[in-house]
Amino acid sequence: MKRIPRVLAGGIFTALSFPALAQDPAIERLTENLAVDGRSMPVKDIQETPLDGFYEVRLETGERFYTDVEGSYLLVGDLYENAEGGLVNLSDQARNAERAERLAAIPDSQRVIFRGVDEPKARITVFTDTTCPYCRRLHEEVPRLNEMGIEVDYLAFPRGGMSSQGARELQQVWCADNPSEAMSTAWHDEGLEGDRSCDNPVEEQYHLGMQLGVQGTPAIVLPDGRMVPGYVPAERLASLLGLNNQ
């Protein structure tokens, strides 16, 4: 069952800020009406849906819901299209597109990258934690993934929060002179050396992961934005990427 967005359940509300939302009178009207208990919601974006008279609202927290133009009725859950080929999850499609767009904006300098000698055929992004056993198991598959032409880009997601051992180790990895070598060292229990006080993106990536729906590690994101939770063998990943027959 889908949970009710925190802001609808009495969370923190902030002023509406819609620099680009007042493109159509209906959306402009909705921005004026959308409030709960007299308080505005932290809305990031509003989009039309195929459902006549209803709009998709995306919050700053990454959560979504649907509402009529008056803001009088709220639907929490996924929107499906009953298409000829079966049910199509339109909410999932929107989440995937946003995920792909936001990850594409992260520069290589903020990733820990493992790629083979040849030009990669595909790239996956993995939210990881050095204290996660299944992350270590996935990392053991990286040489095979590279052989198959799959580049593996790591982002930080300390599952225990920013005060955890994982957060400290991830910060050391990103602060190392050779982050990829430091990442492998951490999973081999060889102990990390060096400080973690450099300007690193670990906390920013942790919050990004939460906004994009990461709930555990490893969380593998495919190029189209689909997220695959947990450990997945190399051959299965290649199949998901359409590379098995190449």
Salt bridges, closest charged atoms under 4 A:
ASP37 OD2 - ARG39 NH2 3.99
ASP45 OD2 - ARG58 NH2 3.69
GLU56 OE1 - ARG64 NH1 3.18
GLU63 OE2 - ARG3 NH1 3.08
GLU63 OE2 - ARG6 NH1 3.90
GLU70 OE2 - ARG29 NH2 1.86
ASP78 OD2 - LYS2 NZ 3.80
ASP78 OD2 - ARG95 NH2 2.95
ASP92 OD1 - ARG95 NH2 3.02
GLU98 OE2 - ARG58 NH1 2.79
GLU98 OE1 - ARG64 NH2 2.49
GLU98 OE2 - ARG102 NH1 3.63
ASP108 OD1 - ARG123 NH1 3.67
ASP129 OD2 - ARG159 NE 3.32
GLU147 OE1 - ARG144 NH1 3.39
GLU151 OE1 - ARG115 NE 3.17
ASP153 OD2 - ARG111 NH1 3.25
ASP153 OD2 - ARG123 NH1 3.31
ASP189 OD1 - ARG136 NH2 3.11
GLU203 OE2 - HIS207 NE2 3.57
ASP224 OD2 - ARG226 NE 2.71
GLU235 OE2 - ARG144 NH2 2.94
